[in-house]
Structure formats: C-alpha cells, structure tokens
C-alpha cells in the first residue's frame, strides 16, 4: 500500500537539501540570461510572419482560380493581373507573375486577303460562319418578289386609279380557290373592261374566269361583262346571241333592263332595224330612271322612222310627260311635225 499524497506537498526548492540547493542555483542562472523584451519581439515577429504567409497563399489561390476560369471560357490569351500587394507590419507579398500565353494568330479578313494576294501565291479566303436560321428566313423574305397581301390592297390600288396594278393584284388573288378567288377574278376582268380600253384582254380574262368558275356565284355578272366586251370589240352578232341567252336564263333577270336597252340600241344603230328595236324598247316603257328615259326616247324616234304616225305621236307625248325628259325641245319639234 502506497502512502497517501499530501494535498499541498512542499516545493523542493524550499527544502534544505542538496537537491533543492542545486535547483535554486540553476533557476537563478536561467532567469539571469532571459531578456523579456527581446523574447517578446521574437515571438511577435514569428506570429506576423506566419500570418503574412497564410494571406499570401490565399492570394495565390485567387489568382490561380481566375486564370483557370479565363481558360475555360475560351479566352485567346491570359493577361496577368496587376500585382497585388499586402502590407502588414512591413511584410509585402507580391501576386503571381506567370508569363501570359501567346494568342493564336488570327486568319486575315477578306480585305487583307485581297491585299496579300498575288499571281505567285494563291490564298484561300477564310471560311465564315454560316448565317443563323433566323437570318436565312429574313433574307428569303426579302428576296421574294412583291405579291398582293389581301383584297384590301387590290381595292386600294383600284381606288387610287392604278388600274394596271389593280388588275395584276386581283388576277394573282384569282388564281386561288373559293369565293374570294372567284370575286377577285371577276374584278380583274371588270377593271380591264372599264379602264384598259382593251376588250380582247377583257375577253381573255373572262375566258379564264368561265373555265374555273363556270357555275360560280358571279356567273351572271361575268356574262353581262362579256356582252359589253363583245360589243366594244365589234362582235355584234355574238353580242346579240349572248344577250338573248342571258335574258332567257333565271340569273339574267337582274340585268333585264340593261339587256333590253343594249339590244334595242344595237338593232337601231348597227342593224338599222327599228322594228326589232321597238320591241326591245317597249319593255322599258314607263320605267323610271335614265334607262327608261332613253328607251322611251329611242322608241318614239323609231316609230317616227317606221311611219307609224299615231304610235309616234303617243310615244312623244308619253316621253314629254316624263319629269326626267332630256330631249324636250327635239321631242316638241317632232311632235309638231307629226301633227301637221
């Protein structure tokens, strides 16, 4: 059994023994050689040196990360960052100064190629990056010829009295299908008939319209337009035949008064056949408006030419009774001549 230790044992240096005397002598010699100020300064310099070295390592790591990031982004060259200085109690740390990579030599542009080309040296122009799909679509749209966008554009051209452009515009729209194409095809022929002075072109446009829309909703209008074009072209017999066919068709009823006046005028002026002319004009007797007025005046003249005195007097009196009579002076003179 070991003897229990005292809670606060006495120090050896306090004892009067050979060992305690030696310890006290060594302590006096050791403490006599220590200079506290110099020792503290050495310890502080060592601490600051360790701190500066750790800060320099952090700076080196930052520069290395920046260089790696530039290289990954495909940079052509690496430029060394300005030297980073860290001063702490006289300690200076300089940043990494690695040499920059030499950038690759770029190929000359086309202008440089033209300047460097000679008869002895054949230089191949550099391959340029192909345009993006969006740029190709824009270029394709710009290279396309101008075309009518919609019927509103064609109508605007017609309203601006640009007949030729309007005819081409409606003709392009008429190449399609459906009711819009049929109306556009008819409009092209109508503008040609009213503005171009070329009845043969109008007839060609109507031939194309009839081939494509023979049973279309505009067939009556197209037939009437053909009759007018035939008359302007001097094809009078064909005009009379076409007008008679349209009069007999149900779709020709809205054009009955125009057809009667046209047929009577052709018989009177071109065929000099007042008997047939009167039979056409009588159908318009009493009809209001310009067509009725002209038909009654022409009928009165034809009856006078035919020598039908009683009918001629009655026709002139009926004509003078119209509120819209345009030939009153001539009608009165003829009426007076008929009564004598």
C-alpha positions as a printed Julia matrix, in Angstrom:
340×3 Matrix{Float64}:
    0.0    0.0      0.0
    1.43   3.36    -1.02
    1.39   6.19     1.35
   -1.29   8.78     0.54
   -0.01  12.02    -1.0
   -0.44  15.28     0.82
   -2.93  17.68    -0.75
   -0.36  20.51    -0.99
    3.14  18.96    -0.95
    6.07  21.36    -0.14
    8.23  22.65    -3.0
   11.68  21.11    -3.32
   13.33  24.5     -3.6
   12.14  25.34    -0.12
   13.77  22.36     1.45
   17.26  22.45     2.87
   18.78  19.64     0.91
   21.46  19.24    -1.73
   18.87  18.82    -4.47
   16.98  21.96    -3.5
   20.17  23.96    -3.39
   21.07  22.83    -6.9
   17.6   23.72    -8.26
   17.74  27.21    -6.77
   21.16  27.81    -8.3
   20.0   26.66   -11.76
   16.87  28.86   -11.59
   18.99  31.91   -10.74
   21.34  31.26   -13.64
   18.5   30.68   -16.15
   16.48  33.73   -15.19
   19.57  35.89   -15.31
   20.12  35.16   -19.04
   16.5   35.89   -20.17
   15.67  39.37   -21.73
   11.9   39.62   -21.76
   11.63  42.44   -24.35
   13.78  40.66   -26.92
   11.95  37.37   -26.37
    8.55  39.02   -26.86
    9.74  40.74   -30.06
   10.98  37.42   -31.48
    7.69  35.71   -30.68
    5.67  38.59   -32.27
    7.8   38.55   -35.46
    7.26  34.82   -35.83
    3.5   35.25   -35.42
    3.29  38.03   -38.03
    5.4   36.01   -40.45
    3.03  33.07   -40.2
    0.03  35.39   -40.72
    1.57  37.01   -43.84
    2.42  33.62   -45.32
   -1.16  32.41   -44.86
   -2.52  35.62   -46.55
   -0.14  35.18   -49.48
   -1.31  31.63   -50.04
   -4.92  32.88   -50.24
   -3.92  35.49   -52.85
   -2.08  32.85   -54.89
   -5.19  30.62   -54.81
   -7.42  33.5    -56.03
   -5.13  34.3    -58.97
   -4.97  30.64   -59.96
   -8.79  30.37   -59.92
   -9.13  33.47   -62.15
   -6.63  32.09   -64.65
   -8.4   28.74   -64.8
  -11.78  30.48   -65.34
  -10.41  32.51   -68.28
   -9.0   29.4    -69.87
  -12.32  27.52   -69.54
  -14.24  30.42   -71.14
  -12.13  30.1    -74.27
  -10.12  33.27   -73.91
   -7.43  33.69   -76.56
   -4.85  34.94   -74.11
   -4.26  35.28   -70.41
   -3.34  38.64   -69.09
   -1.55  38.66   -65.79
   -3.5   40.51   -63.13
   -1.79  43.54   -61.62
    0.46  42.68   -58.73
   -1.49  42.54   -55.51
    0.35  43.82   -52.55
   -0.45  43.07   -48.98
    1.43  45.03   -46.41
    1.24  44.13   -42.77
    3.81  45.49   -40.4
    6.38  45.83   -43.16
    5.65  42.44   -44.85
    4.95  42.6    -48.62
    3.53  39.81   -50.69
    3.52  40.05   -54.5
    0.97  38.28   -56.71
    1.82  35.51   -59.06
    3.54  36.84   -62.21
    3.32  33.89   -64.56
    4.06  34.72   -68.23
    0.94  35.25   -70.41
    0.14  32.79   -73.17
    0.81  33.97   -76.7
   -2.58  34.33   -78.5
   -3.07  32.26   -81.65
   -2.56  34.09   -84.91
   -5.89  35.05   -86.46
   -6.67  34.45   -90.11
   -6.73  37.59   -92.3
  -10.07  39.02   -93.33
  -11.21  39.18   -96.96
   -9.83  42.71   -97.34
   -6.42  41.53   -96.09
   -6.57  38.54   -98.42
   -7.19  40.86  -101.36
   -4.18  42.98  -100.38
   -1.88  39.99   -99.92
   -2.97  38.02  -103.0
   -0.55  37.87  -105.91
   -0.07  35.84  -109.1
    2.51  33.63  -107.41
    0.61  32.95  -104.18
   -2.92  31.56  -104.1
   -4.65  32.45  -100.85
   -7.9   30.75   -99.87
  -10.37  33.11   -98.19
  -11.29  32.09   -94.65
  -14.49  30.16   -94.14
  -17.1   32.37   -92.47
  -19.66  31.04   -90.06
  -22.94  30.27   -91.87
  -25.88  32.59   -91.05
  -28.33  31.54   -88.4
  -31.72  30.07   -89.39
  -33.45  33.32   -88.38
  -31.19  35.38   -90.66
  -31.75  32.93   -93.5
  -35.53  33.3    -93.14
  -35.28  37.12   -93.18
  -33.1   37.01   -96.3
  -35.54  34.65   -98.05
  -38.46  37.0    -97.34
  -36.51  39.99   -98.69
  -35.58  38.14  -101.86
  -39.18  37.14  -102.64
  -40.95  39.28  -105.26
  -43.67  41.58  -104.01
  -47.1   39.98  -104.07
  -50.55  41.23  -103.12
  -51.27  40.6    -99.49
  -55.07  40.71   -99.46
  -58.13  42.02  -101.34
  -57.93  45.31   -99.41
  -54.64  46.11  -101.13
  -56.16  45.42  -104.56
  -59.16  47.61  -103.79
  -56.86  50.42  -102.67
  -54.96  50.23  -105.94
  -58.25  50.46  -107.83
  -59.39  53.42  -105.72
  -56.07  55.15  -106.43
  -56.79  54.76  -110.18
  -53.82  52.45  -110.63
  -55.8   50.16  -112.91
  -52.94  48.06  -114.25
  -51.54  47.24  -110.82
  -55.04  46.56  -109.52
  -55.71  44.17  -112.43
  -52.5   42.26  -111.69
  -53.31  42.27  -107.98
  -56.81  40.83  -108.45
  -55.52  38.4   -111.08
  -53.0   36.99  -108.59
  -55.7   36.57  -105.95
  -58.0   34.98  -108.53
  -55.53  32.16  -109.04
  -56.67  30.66  -105.74
  -59.82  28.78  -104.89
  -63.09  29.63  -103.2
  -65.47  32.57  -103.33
  -62.73  35.14  -102.71
  -60.76  33.9   -105.69
  -63.89  33.97  -107.89
  -64.69  37.56  -106.93
  -61.07  38.62  -107.46
  -61.02  37.0   -110.91
  -64.2   38.87  -111.85
  -62.82  42.18  -110.5
  -59.71  41.83  -112.67
  -61.9   41.43  -115.78
  -64.2   44.3   -114.74
  -61.3   46.72  -114.22
  -59.92  45.7   -117.58
  -63.27  46.39  -119.26
  -63.72  49.79  -117.6
  -60.18  51.17  -117.7
  -57.85  49.42  -120.09
  -59.59  50.05  -123.42
  -58.52  46.55  -124.45
  -61.67  44.43  -124.87
  -59.66  41.47  -126.13
  -57.74  41.24  -122.88
  -61.03  41.53  -121.02
  -62.39  38.6   -123.01
  -59.28  36.54  -122.24
  -59.71  37.23  -118.53
  -63.37  36.25  -118.79
  -62.47  33.03  -120.6
  -60.17  32.09  -117.73
  -62.86  33.03  -115.23
  -65.51  30.92  -117.0
  -63.21  27.9   -117.2
  -62.52  27.95  -113.48
  -65.86  29.21  -112.13
  -68.44  28.09  -114.72
  -71.08  27.5   -112.03
  -69.9   30.18  -109.62
  -71.94  32.81  -107.88
  -70.62  35.54  -110.2
  -71.59  33.86  -113.48
  -74.41  36.34  -114.28
  -72.14  39.34  -113.7
  -69.4   37.72  -115.77
  -71.87  37.04  -118.61
  -73.04  40.67  -118.64
  -69.42  41.86  -118.64
  -68.7   39.57  -121.6
  -71.61  41.07  -123.56
  -70.21  44.58  -123.04
  -66.7   43.48  -124.05
  -68.06  41.79  -127.19
  -69.87  44.98  -128.19
  -66.7   47.08  -127.69
  -64.75  44.54  -129.73
  -67.26  44.97  -132.6
  -68.57  41.4   -132.43
  -72.21  42.5   -132.62
  -73.87  39.27  -133.71
  -72.18  37.44  -130.86
  -73.27  40.24  -128.56
  -76.93  39.75  -129.53
  -76.66  35.99  -129.16
  -75.09  36.19  -125.71
  -77.58  38.82  -124.55
  -80.53  36.73  -125.7
  -79.18  33.71  -123.8
  -78.72  35.73  -120.65
  -82.24  37.18  -120.92
  -83.67  33.68  -121.08
  -81.7   32.46  -118.04
  -83.04  32.97  -114.5
  -79.78  34.61  -113.4
  -80.24  37.25  -116.16
  -83.37  38.81  -114.66
  -81.5   41.47  -112.63
  -79.9   42.63  -115.92
  -83.12  42.63  -117.99
  -83.43  46.41  -118.41
  -79.74  46.81  -119.34
  -80.02  43.94  -121.83
  -83.2   45.33  -123.45
  -81.7   48.8   -123.88
  -78.46  47.36  -125.27
  -80.24  45.09  -127.74
  -82.61  47.87  -128.91
  -79.67  50.25  -129.42
  -77.8   47.65  -131.46
  -80.83  46.99  -133.69
  -81.44  50.72  -134.18
  -77.87  51.94  -134.78
  -75.94  48.98  -136.15
  -78.57  46.89  -137.9
  -80.92  49.77  -138.77
  -83.81  47.57  -137.79
  -86.24  49.82  -135.89
  -88.94  47.14  -135.87
  -86.83  44.89  -133.67
  -85.56  47.88  -131.73
  -89.08  49.0   -130.82
  -89.9   45.53  -129.48
  -86.95  45.84  -127.11
  -87.67  49.42  -126.05
  -91.34  48.85  -125.3
  -90.39  46.56  -122.44
  -88.91  49.63  -120.68
  -91.91  51.91  -121.2
  -92.74  53.76  -118.0
  -89.61  52.58  -116.2
  -88.13  55.36  -114.05
  -84.52  56.38  -114.28
  -82.05  57.01  -117.06
  -82.61  53.69  -118.84
  -86.39  54.2   -119.01
  -85.93  57.78  -120.26
  -83.54  56.75  -123.05
  -85.64  53.73  -124.07
  -88.82  55.84  -124.47
  -87.0   58.5   -126.46
  -85.47  55.93  -128.8
  -88.86  54.2   -129.22
  -90.53  57.48  -130.22
  -87.81  58.08  -132.83
  -88.06  54.54  -134.22
  -91.86  54.79  -134.53
  -91.39  58.03  -136.49
  -88.84  56.33  -138.75
  -91.23  53.4   -139.33
  -94.01  55.85  -140.35
  -96.31  54.77  -137.57
  -97.7   58.28  -137.05
 -100.32  57.61  -134.41
  -97.99  55.46  -132.32
  -95.21  58.03  -132.78
  -97.42  60.91  -131.52
  -98.44  58.86  -128.49
  -94.81  57.91  -127.79
  -93.67  61.56  -127.98
  -96.45  62.72  -125.67
  -95.61  59.99  -123.17
  -91.98  60.98  -123.34
  -92.68  64.7   -122.75
  -94.77  63.74  -119.73
  -91.74  62.27  -118.02
  -90.23  64.5   -115.31
  -86.73  63.41  -116.31
  -87.04  64.05  -120.08
  -83.71  65.23  -121.5
  -84.71  65.82  -125.15
  -87.8   68.02  -124.67
  -87.0   70.59  -127.37
  -86.39  67.97  -130.07
  -89.43  65.95  -128.92
  -91.71  69.03  -129.24
  -90.42  69.77  -132.73
  -91.03  66.19  -133.89
  -94.44  66.13  -132.23
  -95.43  69.36  -134.01
  -94.25  67.91  -137.32
  -96.26  64.73  -136.75
  -99.46  66.68  -136.01
  -99.4   68.65  -139.26
